[in-house]
């Protein structure tokens, strides 16, 4: 295979990673943007989505697509419910103090991880893809399911943008983000908004996990890499900036796919880390973030 087809393959694989990373990092960025909470347990919500997807798909009779559709519907809802409960029982009681919430979400990380180990076990298990057709290009065949992952992520992210920019819910979120005390004075239930935002952020991570688990398999320790890459993306793009998150996810996903194919995945991670260091030194607010007033 010549250089061109190799580059095309690497780009397509990078787009799959970028799509999943954009969903995961959007949830992390949304939580920080509205609540000013750095959610260290975000990767475990990703892991929980994958594990619950396996349980749901395994319990469903019939062809694989039925189990996958059920998992795609049920797993994010369950993860969102757990996140909303965690916000109500833990973060709200800490009054969303930055230092306290970091420690609390670290504790939540270990609770979710050990719960998954207890009920799911240490083995990695796949969820069968809903279909197995392939796109036959002149140089190679490529999974049609991976194309579906990219399309589904684009559709969900478009829906998220419309929710934030075109609906009353988005208006309430933006008002709470800009000034929570003034929003409360105008009758907005800020605590309820925070619980909903935390649940939505976790649900986005869970959706990403359900989409990727037919490719990567579910494992109770799979939350570490998504958390690290999501932090890299939101730092580069700008904490709280959805546009920056999407651009940074595309950059990191494509660079990881291309560098990983032509050189090594380790080198791709090193370059991403160096890029983060450069951004922190030259533009601490990120590519699309705003300087603090």
N, C-alpha and C positions, 0 to 999 in steps of 0.2 A: 504494500500500500504506500502511495506517495505521501508527501508532506501534507498536501491539501486535504485528502480524506482523513488523515490523522487529526488535523486541526479541526475539521468539522465534527468529528466524533468527540474530541475533547470539549469543544464549545457546547455541544448538545448535552453532554454529561454535566458540564458546568452550569447550564441553565436549569437542570433538575435541582442541583444543590442550591442555586440561587433562589429558586421558587420556594423550596422548603425553608431555607434560611430567612427569607423575607417574611414569611408567615410567623415564624418563631420570634424573630427580632421585633416585628411590629407589635406583638403582644407585650414584650419587655419595654419597648419604647413608649407604648400607650400608658402603661402603668406608671412609668416614671414621669411622663409628661403631665398627666392629670393629678396623680397622687404624690409625686416627688418621693416615691418609694423605690429603692433599688432591690428588686426581688431576686435574691440569690437562689430561691427555690424554683425559679422558672424552668430550669432544665428538668427538674423532677416532675413538673406538670407535663412536660413533653414525654418523659418516660412513662408516666401514668397513662397518658393517652394511648401509647403503643401497647402497654400491658392490658389495659381494658379492651382495646380493639381485639386482641387475641382472645380474651375470654368471651366477648360477644360473638365474634366470628366462629369460634369453636363450638359455641352452644347452638348456633343456628343450623337447622337442617337445610338440605337442598343444595343447589349449585353455589360456587364460591361468591358470585356477585351478590347474592342475597345477604350472606354473612358480612361482606365488605360494606354494603350500603347500610346495614344495621349498625355496624361498628362506627361508620362515619357519622351516623346520626346520634348514637347513644353515648359513645366515649367522650366527645367534647362536652356534652351536657352534664355528664357525671363529673368530669374534671372541673367544669365551671361551678358546679354546686359545691364541690369540696373547697375550691378557692374562695367562694363567697362565704362559706362557713369559717374558713381560716381567717378571712378579713374581719368578720364579726367577732370571733372569739379571741383573736390575738392582736391583730394590727390596730383595730379600733381602740382596744383597751390601752394600747401604748401611745395613743393620740398621734400615731403616724410620725413619731420622732425618728429622724433619719438613722441615728446610731442604733437605737433600740430595734427598729424594724429590720436592719441588716442582721443583727444577732438573732432576731426571732425567725427570719426566713432561713437562716442557716440551720436553726433547730428544726424548722419545718422540712427542710431538705432531707435531713437524716430520718425524720419520722416517716416521710413518704417512701424513702428508699428502703428502710427496714420493713415497712409494711408490705411493699412489693416483694421483697425477698421472702417474707413469711408466707404470703398467700400465693405467690406466683412461682417462686423457686429460683435457683441460680442459672437455669438453662436458658439459652436463647432460642426463641421459637418464631417461626414465620407465620404471617397471615397470607393466605393464598390470594394472589391478585385476581381481581374480578374478571379479567380477560387476559389472554396470552397472545393476541395477534401481534405481528411484527411489521414494521415498515421496511420494505426492501428497497434500499438505495443501490446504486450501481456498484458501490465499493463494500458495503456491509449492510447487515440487517440491524434494525434498532427497535427496542421495545416500544410498542404502542402504548403500554401503560405509563411509561415515563413521559410520553407526550401528554397523556391525560393529566399527570401530576402537574405539569407546567400550566396547562389550560385551567385546571381547577384552582390552582393557586392564584392565577391572574384574575379569575372570576371572583374569588373570595376577597382578594385585596381591593378590587374595584368596588365590591359591595361595602367593604369597610370604609373606603374613601367617601362613598355616597352617604353612608350612615353618619360619618363625622361632619360632612360639609353640607348636607342637604336635608337633614331631619332635625326635629326638635330635640331628640335625644343627643345628637351631636352638639347642638347649640348649648344644651345644659352642661355637657362635658366641657366644652370650651370655656363657658362662664366659670365653672368650678376651677378649671385649670388656671385661669387668669387671676381670679381673686375669690377664694373659697369663702371668706368672711362676708364679702358683699353678696355673693350668691346665696349664702344662708340667710342674710337679711332680707332678700327678695323672695324668700319662701322655698328655696330649693333644698331638698333633703340631701345635704352633702354626704352624709354617712351612707345613704342608699346609693348615691352616685359612685362613691368609692368602692362599695361592694360590687356593683355592677361592672365597673371598669376592671377591677381585679379579676372578676370571673371571666370577662371578655378576653383579657390578656392571656389567662390560662387556657381558655377554649381555643384561641388561635394556635397556641403551642400544641395542644392536643390534636387539632385538625392536621397540622403539619406532620405529627407523628403517625397518625392513621394513614396519611398518604404515603409516607416513606417506609412503613413497616413491611409491606410486601417485598421491598427491595433490600432492607437492612436487617430485619428480624427484631423482635422485641426482647429486651434484656433489662434487668433491674438496675444496671449500671450505665445505661445508655444516655443518661441525661447530662453527663459532663461536657462532652464535645458541643452539643447544641447550645449549652449555656455559655461556654467560652466564646464560640463563634458569634452568638447573638450579642454579647457584650462588645466584641470587636466591631460588629456592624453598627451598633447604636453609638459607640464612641466616635467612629469615623463619620457617620452620617450626621450626628448631633443628637444628644439626648432629648427625647420628646418630639423630634421631627420625623413625621411619617415619610415625607418625601426623601429626606436624607437616608432614612432606613432602607427604603427601596433601592436607591442608587447604590448605597454601600453594599447591600446584599448582592446586587448584580455584579459589582466589582469583585467582591470576595469570592462569590460562586464561580464566576468565569475564570478568575486567576487560579483558584484551586483546581478547577477541572483541567485547564490548559497546562499549568505547571506540573500538576500531579501526573498527567499523561506523559509529558515530554521529559520531566526530570524526576521528581519524587513528591509524594504528599507531604512529607516532612518539610521540604524546602518551601512548599506553598504556605504552610503554617508559619514558618519563620518569616517569610516576606510579609504576611499579613500582620504579624506582631510588630515588625519594624515599621510598617505603615502606620499602625496605631501610635507608636512612639513618636513618629514624625508629626502626626496630627496633634498629639498632646503638646508637643513643643511649639509648633508653628501656628496652630489654630485650635486652642483648647476646647472651644465650643463645638468643634466638629465642622464638617463641610457646609452643612445647612442649619446648624444651630445658631442661636442668638446669644450675643454677649449679655451677661447679667447686667441689669441696670445699676 
